Amino acid sequence: MISFGPTEEQEVVREAMREFAAKAIRPIARDCDEKSELPEEYLQASFELGLTATQLPEAYGGGGEPRSPVTNAIVLEELAHGDATLALAAVAPSLFAFAIADLGTEEQKRAHLPAFCGSRPHVASLALVEPDPTFDVSSLRTLAEPKGDGYVLSGSKRLVPLGLRASHFLVLARGINGDAGLGAYIVPRDAQGLRVTGPEKNLGLHALGAASLELERVEVPAEARLGGPGGPGAADVRRLVNASRVALAAVMTGLSRAVFEYAVPYAKDRVAFGEAIARKQAIAFTLADMRIETDAMRWLVWRAAADLEHGRDATRSAQQARGYAAEACMKIADDGVQVLGGHGFIREHPVEMWYRNARTLGVLEGAATL
């Protein structure tokens, strides 16, 4: 029999994340957006959830719990229901740590994973997106040129989550000179030729601290390539991208649910021409569509996450989940603004912030992972 519901353990996790989002995320989201910064108290609180450390191997100080992409998708939806920006900030270290844990050499694991398992938050990030309107993961412009026993990296990256705080970056680049496949390279923040600037002034996700990277012939040793000199295969890199796409779709699902759940009581309370606007057919149908689209997003996310969890190729299901979520989330956010009317444009209500975040999420890659 096919089950479309969470397990008992997943339900417990979902309730815990829902409570954290309600108490620790939603109350500070607006202030973080206005100031474009994250409080240290929040970073510590989100670190103590163990979202990264508990799923790292015990040999490196982690909790040793098996990683479940489906459970992580549930977690991300609940956190994003509080606020998408703060949800991405909470899981940003996983972008680097999970890639090292899954694909790194033993030396890379020993060198980097213990830092994520201490008593204080540690930040490293993934540098994937490039400043190109036709950006495509399969045809990166950042290059990795072999030189001696190492590589020289050249290119630009944008929208690097928590990039201003990161100690290291996992830079995805395309090889040349006979090594034309995609590779990932561990680059320390103080590497010569690396310039980190920001925060970027983007439409939404103001508090994420997204940074830009300029790599001007940054030299790294062969040991800096994820997985060693041979590097991960194309299937491994594809799985990294797929996991990120499903995670972003989960975040957009949480944001969409937040908009819907805010719009419904508003529509019931707002009276126009003698009756609640929720009784108007156009508004009622809009709210119904918002609910349908949110549920559809969730099923697509769970299916793609299940593909990842069972080791199946999730390329198609991950792209379906992300593509559908990007379009539907933007429509739901826009409908939320329309339902609130003039109130949808003022900061007294969070819908205008969610609208900006939805637009930004739709063009992101590599900002979360499962």
C-alpha positions as CSV (number, residue, x, y, z in Angstrom):
1,M,0.0,0.0,0.0
2,I,1.2,3.5,-0.8
3,S,1.4,5.9,2.1
4,F,1.2,9.7,1.7
5,G,1.7,10.5,5.3
6,P,4.7,10.9,7.6
7,T,5.8,8.2,9.9
8,E,5.3,8.6,13.7
9,E,9.0,9.7,14.0
10,Q,8.6,12.2,11.2
11,E,5.5,13.6,12.8
12,V,7.4,14.2,16.0
13,V,10.1,16.0,14.1
14,R,7.5,18.1,12.2
15,E,5.8,19.3,15.4
16,A,9.2,20.2,16.9
17,M,10.2,22.2,13.8
18,R,6.7,23.8,13.7
19,E,7.1,25.0,17.3
20,F,10.6,26.3,16.6
21,A,9.4,28.2,13.6
22,A,6.5,29.7,15.5
23,K,8.6,30.8,18.5
24,A,12.1,31.5,17.2
25,I,11.6,32.4,13.5
26,R,8.3,34.1,12.7
27,P,8.7,36.8,15.5
28,I,12.1,38.0,14.3
29,A,11.6,37.5,10.5
30,R,10.5,41.1,9.7
31,D,13.2,42.7,11.8
32,C,15.9,40.5,10.1
33,D,14.5,41.5,6.7
34,E,14.5,45.2,7.6
35,K,18.1,45.1,9.0
36,S,19.4,42.6,6.4
37,E,21.2,40.7,9.1
38,L,20.9,37.6,11.2
39,P,21.1,37.7,15.0
40,E,23.9,35.6,16.5
41,E,21.3,34.3,19.0
42,Y,19.3,32.8,16.1
43,L,22.3,31.2,14.5
44,Q,23.1,29.6,17.8
45,A,19.5,28.4,18.4
46,S,19.3,26.9,14.9
47,F,22.7,25.3,15.3
48,E,21.4,23.6,18.5
49,L,18.6,22.0,16.5
50,G,21.4,19.7,15.2
51,L,20.2,19.9,11.6
52,T,23.7,19.3,10.3
53,A,25.7,17.7,13.1
54,T,23.3,15.0,14.0
55,Q,23.5,13.6,10.4
56,L,27.3,13.5,10.2
57,P,29.2,10.4,11.1
58,E,30.1,9.7,14.7
59,A,33.8,9.3,13.7
60,Y,34.0,13.0,13.2
61,G,32.0,14.1,16.2
62,G,28.5,13.9,14.6
63,G,25.4,12.2,15.8
64,G,25.6,9.3,13.3
65,E,21.9,9.4,12.5
66,P,21.0,8.2,9.0
67,R,20.1,11.0,6.7
68,S,16.6,11.0,5.4
69,P,15.8,13.4,2.5
70,V,12.1,12.9,3.1
71,T,12.4,13.9,6.8
72,N,14.7,16.8,5.8
73,A,12.1,18.0,3.3
74,I,9.5,18.0,6.1
75,V,11.9,20.0,8.3
76,L,12.6,22.6,5.6
77,E,8.9,23.1,4.9
78,E,8.2,23.8,8.6
79,L,11.1,26.1,9.0
80,A,10.2,28.0,5.8
81,H,6.6,28.3,7.1
82,G,8.2,30.6,9.8
83,D,10.4,32.4,7.2
84,A,12.2,31.2,4.1
85,T,15.3,33.3,4.7
86,L,15.9,32.1,8.2
87,A,15.2,28.5,7.1
88,L,17.9,28.7,4.4
89,A,20.3,30.2,7.0
90,A,19.7,27.4,9.4
91,V,20.6,24.7,6.8
92,A,23.2,26.6,4.8
93,P,26.2,24.8,6.6
94,S,24.8,21.5,5.4
95,L,25.5,22.5,1.8
96,F,29.2,22.1,2.5
97,A,29.2,19.5,5.3
98,F,26.9,16.9,3.6
99,A,28.9,17.1,0.3
100,I,32.1,16.4,2.2
101,A,30.5,13.6,4.2
102,D,29.1,12.0,1.0
103,L,31.8,12.5,-1.5
104,G,35.0,13.7,0.3
105,T,38.1,11.7,0.9
106,E,39.0,10.5,4.4
107,E,41.5,13.4,4.7
108,Q,38.8,15.9,3.7
109,K,36.4,14.5,6.2
110,R,38.9,14.6,9.1
111,A,39.9,18.2,8.1
112,H,36.4,19.7,7.8
113,L,33.6,17.8,9.5
114,P,34.6,18.1,13.1
115,A,34.1,21.9,12.9
116,F,30.4,21.4,12.3
117,C,30.0,19.2,15.4
118,G,31.3,21.6,18.1
119,S,29.4,23.8,20.5
120,R,29.3,26.8,18.3
121,P,27.9,27.4,14.8
122,H,30.4,26.9,12.0
123,V,29.7,28.2,8.5
124,A,30.9,27.0,5.1
125,S,29.0,27.3,1.9
126,L,28.4,26.2,-1.6
127,A,29.3,28.5,-4.5
128,L,27.2,27.4,-7.5
129,V,25.2,30.3,-9.1
130,E,27.0,32.5,-11.7
131,P,26.1,36.1,-12.8
132,D,24.6,35.0,-16.1
133,P,21.0,35.5,-17.1
134,T,21.2,32.1,-18.9
135,F,22.9,30.4,-16.0
136,D,22.9,26.6,-16.4
137,V,24.5,24.1,-14.0
138,S,25.5,21.9,-16.9
139,S,27.5,24.6,-18.6
140,L,29.4,26.5,-15.9
141,R,31.7,29.3,-16.9
142,T,33.9,29.0,-13.8
143,L,36.9,27.1,-14.9
144,A,39.3,24.7,-13.2
145,E,42.6,24.6,-15.1
146,P,45.1,21.9,-14.1
147,K,48.5,23.3,-13.1
148,G,51.2,21.1,-11.7
149,D,49.8,19.1,-8.9
150,G,46.8,21.3,-8.4
151,Y,44.3,23.6,-10.1
152,V,43.8,27.2,-11.0
153,L,40.2,28.5,-10.5
154,S,38.8,31.4,-12.5
155,G,35.3,32.8,-12.6
156,S,32.5,34.5,-10.6
157,K,29.8,33.3,-8.3
158,R,26.7,34.9,-6.9
159,L,24.0,34.3,-4.3
160,V,26.4,32.3,-2.0
161,P,24.3,31.7,1.2
162,L,25.9,33.0,4.4
163,G,28.9,33.8,2.2
164,L,30.0,36.7,4.4
165,R,30.4,34.3,7.3
166,A,31.8,31.3,5.6
167,S,35.3,30.0,6.4
168,H,35.4,27.8,3.2
169,F,33.6,27.5,-0.1
170,L,32.8,24.5,-2.2
171,V,33.2,25.9,-5.6
172,L,31.7,24.1,-8.6
173,A,33.7,24.6,-11.8
174,R,34.1,23.1,-15.2
175,G,37.4,21.4,-16.1
176,I,39.5,22.1,-19.2
177,N,42.5,20.5,-20.9
178,G,41.1,17.1,-21.1
179,D,39.2,17.2,-17.8
180,A,36.0,18.8,-19.0
181,G,33.6,17.4,-16.4
182,L,32.1,19.2,-13.5
183,G,34.1,19.3,-10.3
184,A,33.9,20.7,-6.8
185,Y,36.8,22.4,-5.1
186,I,37.3,23.3,-1.5
187,V,38.6,26.9,-1.3
188,P,39.5,28.6,2.0
189,R,38.2,32.2,2.5
190,D,41.7,33.6,2.7
191,A,42.9,32.0,-0.6
192,Q,45.0,34.3,-2.6
193,G,43.0,35.7,-5.6
194,L,39.6,35.1,-3.9
195,R,37.5,38.2,-3.3
196,V,34.4,38.0,-1.2
197,T,32.0,40.9,-1.4
198,G,28.5,41.6,-0.1
199,P,25.9,41.5,1.1
200,E,24.2,41.5,-2.2
201,K,21.2,43.8,-2.6
202,N,18.7,41.4,-3.9
203,L,14.9,41.7,-4.2
204,G,14.3,39.2,-1.3
205,L,16.0,37.0,1.3
206,H,17.7,40.1,2.6
207,A,19.0,38.6,5.8
208,L,20.6,35.6,4.2
209,G,23.9,37.4,3.8
210,A,24.3,36.3,0.2
211,A,27.8,37.1,-1.1
212,S,29.6,37.3,-4.4
213,L,32.9,35.6,-5.2
214,E,35.5,36.6,-7.7
215,L,38.1,34.0,-8.3
216,E,41.1,35.5,-10.1
217,R,43.4,32.5,-10.8
218,V,43.0,31.0,-7.4
219,E,45.5,28.2,-7.0
220,V,44.4,25.1,-4.9
221,P,46.2,21.8,-4.4
222,A,45.0,18.5,-5.9
223,E,43.7,17.6,-2.5
224,A,41.3,20.4,-2.6
225,R,39.2,18.7,-5.2
226,L,36.2,17.1,-3.6
227,G,36.8,13.3,-3.6
228,G,40.4,13.7,-4.5
229,P,42.2,14.2,-7.8
230,G,39.8,12.0,-9.7
231,G,36.9,13.9,-8.2
232,P,33.2,12.7,-8.0
233,G,31.6,11.4,-11.1
234,A,29.0,13.2,-13.1
235,A,26.2,11.2,-11.3
236,D,27.5,12.4,-7.9
237,V,27.6,16.0,-8.9
238,R,24.1,15.6,-10.4
239,R,22.9,14.2,-7.1
240,L,24.2,17.3,-5.3
241,V,22.2,19.5,-7.6
242,N,19.1,17.3,-7.3
243,A,19.2,17.4,-3.5
244,S,19.5,21.2,-3.7
245,R,16.6,21.5,-6.0
246,V,14.3,19.4,-3.9
247,A,15.3,21.3,-0.8
248,L,14.5,24.6,-2.4
249,A,11.1,23.2,-3.5
250,A,10.4,22.3,0.1
251,V,11.3,25.8,1.2
252,M,8.9,27.2,-1.4
253,T,6.2,24.8,-0.2
254,G,6.6,26.2,3.4
255,L,6.4,29.8,2.2
256,S,3.3,29.0,0.1
257,R,1.6,27.5,3.0
258,A,2.4,30.5,5.1
259,V,0.8,32.8,2.6
260,F,-2.3,30.7,2.3
261,E,-2.7,30.3,6.1
262,Y,-2.4,34.1,6.5
263,A,-4.8,35.0,3.7
264,V,-7.6,32.7,4.8
265,P,-8.3,34.4,8.2
266,Y,-7.8,37.8,6.7
267,A,-10.4,37.1,4.1
268,K,-12.8,35.9,6.7
269,D,-12.3,39.0,8.9
270,R,-12.2,41.6,6.1
271,V,-15.7,43.0,5.4
272,A,-16.5,44.8,2.2
273,F,-20.0,45.7,1.0
274,G,-21.6,44.1,4.0
275,E,-20.0,40.7,4.0
276,A,-16.6,39.0,4.5
277,I,-14.6,39.0,1.3
278,A,-14.0,35.2,1.7
279,R,-17.6,34.8,0.7
280,K,-16.9,36.5,-2.7
281,Q,-16.6,33.8,-5.4
282,A,-13.4,35.2,-6.9
283,I,-11.7,35.3,-3.5
284,A,-13.0,31.8,-2.4
285,F,-11.8,30.2,-5.6
286,T,-8.4,31.9,-5.3
287,L,-8.0,30.6,-1.8
288,A,-9.0,27.1,-2.9
289,D,-6.5,27.2,-5.7
290,M,-3.8,28.3,-3.3
291,R,-4.4,25.2,-1.1
292,I,-4.5,22.9,-4.1
293,E,-1.2,24.2,-5.5
294,T,0.5,24.0,-2.1
295,D,-0.5,20.4,-1.6
296,A,0.6,19.5,-5.1
297,M,4.0,21.1,-4.4
298,R,4.3,18.9,-1.3
299,W,3.6,15.7,-3.1
300,L,6.2,16.5,-5.8
301,V,8.7,17.3,-3.1
302,W,8.1,14.1,-1.2
303,R,8.3,12.0,-4.4
304,A,11.6,13.5,-5.4
305,A,12.9,13.2,-1.9
306,A,11.9,9.6,-1.8
307,D,13.9,9.0,-5.1
308,L,16.9,10.5,-3.4
309,E,16.4,8.5,-0.2
310,H,16.2,5.2,-2.1
311,G,19.2,5.9,-4.3
312,R,17.2,6.4,-7.5
313,D,18.1,8.9,-10.2
314,A,16.1,12.0,-9.1
315,T,17.0,14.2,-12.0
316,R,13.5,14.3,-13.5
317,S,11.5,14.4,-10.2
318,A,13.8,17.0,-8.7
319,Q,13.4,19.3,-11.6
320,Q,9.7,18.8,-11.7
321,A,9.4,19.6,-8.0
322,R,11.6,22.7,-8.3
323,G,10.1,24.0,-11.6
324,Y,6.5,23.5,-10.4
325,A,7.2,25.1,-7.0
326,A,9.0,28.1,-8.5
327,E,6.0,28.9,-10.7
328,A,3.3,28.0,-8.2
329,C,4.9,29.7,-5.2
330,M,5.2,33.0,-7.1
331,K,1.5,32.7,-8.1
332,I,0.4,32.0,-4.5
333,A,2.5,34.9,-3.2
334,D,0.9,37.2,-5.8
335,D,-2.6,35.9,-5.0
336,G,-1.9,36.6,-1.3
337,V,-1.0,40.2,-2.1
338,Q,-4.2,40.4,-4.1
339,V,-6.4,39.0,-1.4
340,L,-5.1,41.5,1.1
341,G,-5.6,44.3,-1.4
342,G,-3.9,47.5,-0.3
343,H,-2.7,45.8,2.9
344,G,-0.7,43.4,0.8
345,F,1.7,46.2,0.0
346,I,2.5,47.5,3.5
347,R,4.9,46.2,6.0
348,E,2.2,45.9,8.7
349,H,1.6,42.5,7.0
350,P,4.3,40.0,6.1
351,V,2.8,39.1,2.7
352,E,4.8,41.7,0.8
353,M,8.0,40.3,2.3
354,W,6.9,36.7,1.3
355,Y,6.2,38.0,-2.2
356,R,9.8,39.3,-2.5
357,N,11.2,36.1,-1.1
358,A,9.1,33.9,-3.4
359,R,10.4,35.8,-6.5
360,T,14.0,35.4,-5.3
361,L,13.6,31.7,-4.4
362,G,12.4,31.0,-8.0
363,V,15.8,31.9,-9.5
364,L,18.0,30.3,-6.8
365,E,20.2,27.2,-7.1
366,G,22.4,25.7,-4.4
367,A,20.9,27.5,-1.4
368,A,19.8,24.4,0.5
369,T,20.2,20.6,0.5
370,L,18.6,17.5,1.8
